[in-house]
Amino acid sequence: MYQFSYADVQTDSVADAKDREKQLLNRSIDLLATASKVGVGSLEAVQALHFTNRLWTTFIEDLGSPDNALPKELRANLISIGLWLLREAEEVRQGRSDNFEGLIEVSQIIRDGIQ
């Protein structure tokens, strides 16, 4: 029979959550990179922007929750970054921008910062 302490389970849960966040950011980055190659008006662009929008909307909701354990200042900074990503993705979606590279770079920085 296995016995785990609460701290072990909680540490695993945090590590699992961080791994899932990295995987989701990787997926968003991959979709955005493909969209960048194919072009703004492509189906790939629509899919990439939709996925990125859903991902960051979820992240922002979680970061705004009082249950989120991250420091308040870090949460506020990540929310600001997320709002920029959402605005920039909307600019691309509306055809007013083709800044896939900016979306990719910022997403990579966030992904690489998850420890």
Order of alpha helices (4+ residues) and beta strands (2+ residues): alpha-alpha-alpha-alpha
